[in-house]
Amino acid sequence: MIRPPDVVDVTPGPMLLSGIADGPSLAAHRVRQGPLPEADAGALLAVIAPLAVRGRGGAGFPLARKIDTVLAHRSRRPGRRPVVVVNAAEGEPASAKDSALLDVAPHLVLDGAVLAARALGAGTVHLVTSVDRPWAGAAAARAVAERDDHGIRWSRHEAQARFVSGQARAVLELLSGRSGLPVTSWVPESMSGHRGRPTLLSNAESFAHLAAAVHVGADRYASYGTPQEPGTTLLTLTEPAGPDGSFGGSSGGSGRAGVDGVPVVGVRVVEVCHGDAASQVLSAQALANPLLVGGFHGAWLSPRDVPALRWSNAHLRALGASLGAGCVITLARGQCPVEETARIVTYLAAESAGRCGPCFNGLPALADEVRGLAEGADTRRRIAELTGLVRGRGACAHPDGTARIVTSLLTTLDGEVEEHLDGRCGCRALSTVGAA
């Protein structure tokens, strides 16, 4: 079974996670950050545009460009006020950073949303959490109840427990009272989003960065990270997977335990500066094994590249990867990346909306072939054909992301795949892949 974490350990960090030991209350937040500044659209863009603040939901789209687009389309439709959406649906099971932010520093997220709403002239902020992370939704509700944001109405929503529930169009479907699954759209939500209105939709961490940049100022924000990638980023670090398919182990922390004998799933959320060495937060075991960076839609890194890894998209691009959703999955010694990929792809094939051919037909077929590879059959040629067929043809990016992790297995970890097929990798016979 693949599912979200029950236990989330959050480590204090330099900016977003600074001072979290004082608690998540509004009073503690105002002591840490001060009052919410007044900033019109020009002032907001003057801070975040030179810093090149990018969204932290996976795509890494520049936040200033999104805001600019909403402003442009607001002026074309003056009778239809823009909408702001904080997306903390976090359908990715290996991710916990948005949920953790709402738990330990919710008012930094909400400050960012209010700053954006006032700059854009939006009257409503929609806050989306997931039904399978009720503690995050409860934390968000407590934080909203503490605030008095004049002129801003808060609207809370719970997304389904589905991998694709966090996709932008799926979130907009949820807000409109429909099923909350992706639909085809050729127009960005910043042009035409919720009920046709220009919509600023980004994940919780993105809004926290917007608020942090305004609170601390551009100079201090830029003092973290690198000149090319200023600032920090949150990572969800996952411990090795257990034999039942759950990720992580019981690591203490927030005390969210499993029930009915189901093993507890634990992860650690850390804040790192762009350009920091991975060795500062990863164990020696993690540095010696293949590493999955970017989550289930991410890419495998070779053990030869991991020791020198830095948390920089520029560095990762040279390795065929990116920070993506900020998920980093560690393998245990002797754990087989072929088996892990088969398990993940089987899960992803079952999690699609099933509304277009690449997902409905292509992903199950791809999962079959990757399972075959894990079971010892050389299905690489057929896998290459299928990844080519599904890539770039879906209503959303789900087929592309699934193809990405499989392609990285066959290219980056080609040596490990050969060892697996030759019976030299030492992994156990695959028995639980289909159970995910």
BANU-938273 format. One record per residue (C-alpha): x, y, z; residue number from 0; residue in three letters. Coordinates in steps of 0.1 Angstrom, whole numbers, plus 5000, padded with zeros to 4 digits. Example, Ala and Ser with C-alpha at 12.3 -4.5 7.8 and 13.67 -1.06 7.14 Angstrom:
// residues 2
R    x    y    z seq type
R 5123 4955 5078   0  ALA
R 5137 4989 5071   1  SER
END
This chain:
// residues 436
R    x    y    z seq type
R 5000 5000 5000   0  MET
R 5013 5034 4991   1  ILE
R 4999 5062 5012   2  ARG
R 5008 5096 5027   3  PRO
R 5029 5099 5059   4  PRO
R 5014 5096 5093   5  ASP
R 5044 5111 5111   6  VAL
R 5061 5143 5099   7  VAL
R 5092 5155 5116   8  ASP
R 5098 5192 5108   9  VAL
R 5133 5206 5113  10  THR
R 5137 5243 5120  11  PRO
R 5152 5261 5090  12  GLY
R 5167 5295 5080  13  PRO
R 5136 5313 5067  14  MET
R 5103 5296 5062  15  LEU
R 5108 5273 5092  16  LEU
R 5126 5298 5114  17  SER
R 5113 5301 5149  18  GLY
R 5087 5274 5146  19  ILE
R 5095 5261 5181  20  ALA
R 5075 5291 5193  21  ASP
R 5043 5276 5179  22  GLY
R 5020 5281 5150  23  PRO
R 4997 5308 5165  24  SER
R 4991 5342 5149  25  LEU
R 5006 5359 5180  26  ALA
R 5039 5339 5177  27  ALA
R 5040 5345 5139  28  HIS
R 5036 5383 5143  29  ARG
R 5065 5383 5169  30  VAL
R 5086 5364 5143  31  ARG
R 5076 5383 5112  32  GLN
R 5060 5415 5122  33  GLY
R 5028 5430 5109  34  PRO
R 5016 5422 5074  35  LEU
R 5030 5449 5051  36  PRO
R 5008 5468 5027  37  GLU
R 5019 5461 4992  38  ALA
R 5000 5469 4959  39  ASP
R 5007 5449 4928  40  ALA
R 5036 5471 4918  41  GLY
R 5053 5468 4952  42  ALA
R 5048 5431 4953  43  LEU
R 5062 5425 4919  44  LEU
R 5091 5448 4926  45  ALA
R 5102 5424 4954  46  VAL
R 5096 5390 4939  47  ILE
R 5104 5396 4902  48  ALA
R 5141 5404 4906  49  PRO
R 5144 5374 4930  50  LEU
R 5129 5351 4904  51  ALA
R 5107 5335 4930  52  VAL
R 5094 5303 4914  53  ARG
R 5065 5281 4923  54  GLY
R 5073 5251 4945  55  ARG
R 5046 5228 4933  56  GLY
R 5067 5210 4908  57  GLY
R 5066 5230 4876  58  ALA
R 5087 5258 4889  59  GLY
R 5068 5285 4870  60  PHE
R 5079 5321 4879  61  PRO
R 5054 5335 4904  62  LEU
R 5058 5371 4891  63  ALA
R 5048 5360 4856  64  ARG
R 5016 5344 4870  65  LYS
R 5007 5375 4889  66  ILE
R 5014 5397 4858  67  ASP
R 4991 5375 4837  68  THR
R 4963 5377 4862  69  VAL
R 4966 5414 4863  70  LEU
R 4965 5417 4825  71  ALA
R 4934 5396 4823  72  HIS
R 4918 5414 4852  73  ARG
R 4921 5446 4832  74  SER
R 4904 5430 4802  75  ARG
R 4875 5418 4823  76  ARG
R 4870 5445 4850  77  PRO
R 4837 5431 4861  78  GLY
R 4851 5397 4871  79  ARG
R 4874 5399 4901  80  ARG
R 4904 5376 4902  81  PRO
R 4906 5346 4925  82  VAL
R 4934 5333 4947  83  VAL
R 4938 5295 4954  84  VAL
R 4962 5280 4979  85  VAL
R 4967 5245 4968  86  ASN
R 4978 5222 4996  87  ALA
R 4960 5191 4982  88  ALA
R 4994 5174 4980  89  GLU
R 4983 5143 4962  90  GLY
R 5019 5131 4960  91  GLU
R 5022 5105 4987  92  PRO
R 5059 5111 4992  93  ALA
R 5053 5148 4999  94  SER
R 5045 5164 5032  95  ALA
R 5060 5199 5029  96  LYS
R 5027 5218 5022  97  ASP
R 5009 5200 5050  98  SER
R 5038 5206 5074  99  ALA
R 5038 5243 5066 100  LEU
R 5001 5245 5075 101  LEU
R 5009 5227 5107 102  ASP
R 5039 5246 5119 103  VAL
R 5038 5280 5101 104  ALA
R 5003 5284 5087 105  PRO
R 5002 5322 5089 106  HIS
R 5032 5326 5066 107  LEU
R 5012 5308 5039 108  VAL
R 4981 5328 5047 109  LEU
R 5000 5361 5047 110  ASP
R 5012 5353 5012 111  GLY
R 4977 5346 5000 112  ALA
R 4964 5378 5015 113  VAL
R 4992 5398 5000 114  LEU
R 4984 5383 4966 115  ALA
R 4947 5388 4970 116  ALA
R 4949 5424 4979 117  ARG
R 4974 5432 4952 118  ALA
R 4952 5415 4926 119  LEU
R 4919 5429 4940 120  GLY
R 4906 5394 4948 121  ALA
R 4879 5391 4974 122  GLY
R 4881 5354 4980 123  THR
R 4910 5330 4989 124  VAL
R 4903 5293 4984 125  HIS
R 4923 5270 5006 126  LEU
R 4925 5234 4995 127  VAL
R 4937 5205 5017 128  THR
R 4933 5167 5013 129  SER
R 4908 5144 5030 130  VAL
R 4936 5120 5038 131  ASP
R 4956 5146 5058 132  ARG
R 4929 5158 5081 133  PRO
R 4955 5172 5106 134  TRP
R 4966 5197 5079 135  ALA
R 4930 5208 5073 136  GLY
R 4924 5212 5110 137  ALA
R 4956 5233 5113 138  ALA
R 4945 5255 5084 139  ALA
R 4910 5260 5100 140  ALA
R 4925 5271 5133 141  ARG
R 4948 5296 5116 142  ALA
R 4920 5311 5095 143  VAL
R 4898 5315 5126 144  ALA
R 4926 5335 5143 145  GLU
R 4927 5361 5115 146  ARG
R 4908 5392 5107 147  ASP
R 4917 5399 5071 148  ASP
R 4895 5428 5061 149  HIS
R 4880 5424 5027 150  GLY
R 4891 5388 5023 151  ILE
R 4868 5359 5025 152  ARG
R 4883 5324 5031 153  TRP
R 4868 5293 5016 154  SER
R 4881 5259 5026 155  ARG
R 4879 5227 5005 156  HIS
R 4890 5191 5008 157  GLU
R 4903 5172 4978 158  ALA
R 4900 5135 4972 159  GLN
R 4928 5112 4983 160  ALA
R 4941 5109 4947 161  ARG
R 4975 5115 4932 162  PHE
R 4961 5137 4905 163  VAL
R 4939 5157 4929 164  SER
R 4966 5184 4933 165  GLY
R 4968 5191 4895 166  GLN
R 4957 5227 4888 167  ALA
R 4926 5219 4867 168  ARG
R 4916 5191 4891 169  ALA
R 4916 5217 4919 170  VAL
R 4895 5241 4898 171  LEU
R 4870 5213 4892 172  GLU
R 4868 5207 4929 173  LEU
R 4861 5244 4936 174  LEU
R 4833 5242 4910 175  SER
R 4816 5214 4928 176  GLY
R 4826 5187 4904 177  ARG
R 4847 5155 4908 178  SER
R 4881 5171 4914 179  GLY
R 4898 5152 4886 180  LEU
R 4919 5168 4857 181  PRO
R 4902 5180 4826 182  VAL
R 4916 5191 4793 183  THR
R 4923 5229 4791 184  SER
R 4944 5248 4767 185  TRP
R 4942 5281 4786 186  VAL
R 4963 5288 4818 187  PRO
R 4942 5293 4849 188  GLU
R 4959 5327 4853 189  SER
R 4939 5337 4822 190  MET
R 4907 5318 4828 191  SER
R 4904 5298 4860 192  GLY
R 4877 5294 4886 193  HIS
R 4844 5302 4869 194  ARG
R 4863 5319 4841 195  GLY
R 4880 5344 4863 196  ARG
R 4918 5351 4862 197  PRO
R 4931 5328 4890 198  THR
R 4964 5328 4909 199  LEU
R 4967 5292 4919 200  LEU
R 4999 5279 4935 201  SER
R 5009 5256 4963 202  ASN
R 5013 5265 4999 203  ALA
R 5050 5268 4999 204  GLU
R 5049 5292 4970 205  SER
R 5027 5316 4990 206  PHE
R 5050 5312 5020 207  ALA
R 5079 5323 4999 208  HIS
R 5059 5353 4986 209  LEU
R 5052 5364 5022 210  ALA
R 5088 5357 5033 211  ALA
R 5102 5378 5006 212  ALA
R 5080 5408 5015 213  VAL
R 5085 5403 5053 214  HIS
R 5123 5400 5052 215  VAL
R 5130 5422 5022 216  GLY
R 5147 5414 4989 217  ALA
R 5183 5417 5002 218  ASP
R 5179 5393 5031 219  ARG
R 5159 5368 5009 220  TYR
R 5187 5369 4983 221  ALA
R 5213 5363 5010 222  SER
R 5201 5327 5010 223  TYR
R 5208 5304 4980 224  GLY
R 5229 5313 4950 225  THR
R 5228 5344 4927 226  PRO
R 5211 5323 4900 227  GLN
R 5187 5307 4925 228  GLU
R 5180 5329 4955 229  PRO
R 5162 5317 4985 230  GLY
R 5155 5283 5001 231  THR
R 5133 5254 4993 232  THR
R 5115 5227 5014 233  LEU
R 5123 5190 5009 234  LEU
R 5104 5160 5021 235  THR
R 5130 5133 5029 236  LEU
R 5116 5098 5029 237  THR
R 5132 5069 5047 238  GLU
R 5135 5035 5030 239  PRO
R 5103 5018 5021 240  ALA
R 5090 4989 5042 241  GLY
R 5080 4955 5029 242  PRO
R 5043 4964 5029 243  ASP
R 5049 4992 5004 244  GLY
R 5046 5021 5028 245  SER
R 5074 5047 5027 246  PHE
R 5094 5055 5058 247  GLY
R 5095 5042 5093 248  GLY
R 5084 5053 5127 249  SER
R 5106 5083 5134 250  SER
R 5087 5101 5162 251  GLY
R 5078 5137 5157 252  GLY
R 5043 5150 5155 253  SER
R 5027 5118 5170 254  GLY
R 5003 5110 5141 255  ARG
R 5003 5072 5144 256  ALA
R 4990 5044 5122 257  GLY
R 4959 5025 5133 258  VAL
R 4947 4989 5133 259  ASP
R 4982 4976 5131 260  GLY
R 4991 4994 5099 261  VAL
R 5028 5005 5100 262  PRO
R 5034 5041 5107 263  VAL
R 5048 5061 5077 264  VAL
R 5073 5087 5086 265  GLY
R 5091 5115 5067 266  VAL
R 5112 5145 5076 267  ARG
R 5107 5180 5062 268  VAL
R 5137 5202 5060 269  VAL
R 5145 5237 5046 270  GLU
R 5177 5240 5026 271  VAL
R 5193 5269 5007 272  CYS
R 5195 5265 4970 273  HIS
R 5230 5253 4963 274  GLY
R 5235 5235 4996 275  ASP
R 5252 5201 4995 276  ALA
R 5229 5172 4998 277  ALA
R 5253 5157 5023 278  SER
R 5241 5182 5049 279  GLN
R 5207 5165 5052 280  VAL
R 5211 5130 5038 281  LEU
R 5226 5101 5056 282  SER
R 5257 5082 5045 283  ALA
R 5234 5053 5034 284  GLN
R 5213 5077 5012 285  ALA
R 5245 5091 4996 286  LEU
R 5257 5056 4987 287  ALA
R 5226 5044 4969 288  ASN
R 5203 5054 4940 289  PRO
R 5182 5084 4949 290  LEU
R 5148 5094 4936 291  LEU
R 5145 5132 4934 292  VAL
R 5113 5150 4926 293  GLY
R 5088 5124 4938 294  GLY
R 5069 5098 4919 295  PHE
R 5071 5120 4888 296  HIS
R 5108 5126 4894 297  GLY
R 5140 5110 4882 298  ALA
R 5165 5085 4895 299  TRP
R 5201 5097 4903 300  LEU
R 5230 5073 4900 301  SER
R 5250 5065 4932 302  PRO
R 5281 5079 4915 303  ARG
R 5264 5114 4913 304  ASP
R 5247 5115 4947 305  VAL
R 5277 5122 4969 306  PRO
R 5284 5155 4951 307  ALA
R 5247 5164 4947 308  LEU
R 5236 5200 4955 309  ARG
R 5200 5213 4959 310  TRP
R 5201 5234 4928 311  SER
R 5179 5230 4897 312  ASN
R 5209 5241 4876 313  ALA
R 5230 5212 4891 314  HIS
R 5201 5187 4888 315  LEU
R 5194 5196 4852 316  ARG
R 5228 5184 4842 317  ALA
R 5219 5151 4858 318  LEU
R 5185 5148 4840 319  GLY
R 5165 5157 4871 320  ALA
R 5149 5186 4889 321  SER
R 5137 5194 4924 322  LEU
R 5101 5190 4912 323  GLY
R 5078 5186 4941 324  ALA
R 5107 5186 4965 325  GLY
R 5104 5149 4974 326  CYS
R 5136 5129 4980 327  VAL
R 5132 5091 4984 328  ILE
R 5161 5071 4998 329  THR
R 5167 5034 4992 330  LEU
R 5180 5010 5018 331  ALA
R 5212 4991 5011 332  ARG
R 5204 4963 4987 333  GLY
R 5170 4977 4979 334  GLN
R 5163 4974 4942 335  CYS
R 5153 5005 4921 336  PRO
R 5137 4983 4895 337  VAL
R 5113 4969 4920 338  GLU
R 5107 5003 4935 339  GLU
R 5099 5018 4901 340  THR
R 5076 4989 4893 341  ALA
R 5057 4995 4925 342  ARG
R 5054 5032 4920 343  ILE
R 5043 5029 4883 344  VAL
R 5017 5003 4892 345  THR
R 5003 5029 4918 346  TYR
R 5005 5057 4893 347  LEU
R 4986 5037 4866 348  ALA
R 4958 5031 4891 349  ALA
R 4957 5068 4901 350  GLU
R 4949 5084 4868 351  SER
R 4917 5101 4860 352  ALA
R 4911 5076 4832 353  GLY
R 4898 5103 4809 354  ARG
R 4922 5101 4780 355  CYS
R 4939 5073 4761 356  GLY
R 4975 5077 4774 357  PRO
R 4962 5073 4810 358  CYS
R 4934 5048 4804 359  PHE
R 4953 5024 4781 360  ASN
R 4989 5035 4781 361  GLY
R 4998 5036 4818 362  LEU
R 4984 5002 4827 363  PRO
R 5003 4987 4797 364  ALA
R 5034 5005 4809 365  LEU
R 5030 4993 4844 366  ALA
R 5026 4957 4831 367  ASP
R 5059 4960 4812 368  GLU
R 5078 4975 4842 369  VAL
R 5065 4948 4864 370  ARG
R 5077 4923 4838 371  GLY
R 5111 4939 4840 372  LEU
R 5111 4936 4878 373  ALA
R 5102 4899 4875 374  GLU
R 5132 4893 4853 375  GLY
R 5120 4897 4817 376  ALA
R 5139 4921 4794 377  ASP
R 5110 4944 4784 378  THR
R 5131 4974 4778 379  ARG
R 5123 4978 4741 380  ARG
R 5085 4977 4748 381  ARG
R 5089 5001 4777 382  ILE
R 5107 5026 4754 383  ALA
R 5079 5023 4729 384  GLU
R 5052 5029 4755 385  LEU
R 5069 5059 4772 386  THR
R 5072 5075 4737 387  GLY
R 5035 5068 4731 388  LEU
R 5021 5083 4763 389  VAL
R 5045 5113 4766 390  ARG
R 5030 5147 4756 391  GLY
R 4996 5133 4748 392  ARG
R 4977 5134 4781 393  GLY
R 4950 5159 4792 394  ALA
R 4974 5167 4821 395  CYS
R 5011 5159 4829 396  ALA
R 5004 5126 4846 397  HIS
R 5015 5104 4817 398  PRO
R 5046 5126 4812 399  ASP
R 5057 5123 4848 400  GLY
R 5051 5085 4849 401  THR
R 5072 5082 4817 402  ALA
R 5099 5103 4833 403  ARG
R 5106 5080 4862 404  ILE
R 5106 5049 4840 405  VAL
R 5129 5065 4814 406  THR
R 5154 5077 4841 407  SER
R 5155 5041 4854 408  LEU
R 5165 5028 4820 409  LEU
R 5190 5055 4813 410  THR
R 5205 5068 4845 411  THR
R 5204 5034 4862 412  LEU
R 5211 5012 4832 413  ASP
R 5239 4994 4850 414  GLY
R 5215 4985 4879 415  GLU
R 5189 4973 4854 416  VAL
R 5215 4950 4838 417  GLU
R 5225 4936 4872 418  GLU
R 5189 4930 4880 419  HIS
R 5182 4911 4848 420  LEU
R 5214 4891 4853 421  ASP
R 5204 4882 4888 422  GLY
R 5234 4900 4903 423  ARG
R 5216 4928 4922 424  CYS
R 5208 4906 4952 425  GLY
R 5172 4919 4955 426  CYS
R 5144 4896 4967 427  ARG
R 5120 4881 4942 428  ALA
R 5092 4905 4935 429  LEU
R 5060 4895 4953 430  SER
R 5043 4927 4963 431  THR
R 5044 4950 4932 432  VAL
R 5009 4942 4921 433  GLY
R 4996 4949 4956 434  ALA
R 5003 4986 4955 435  ALA
END
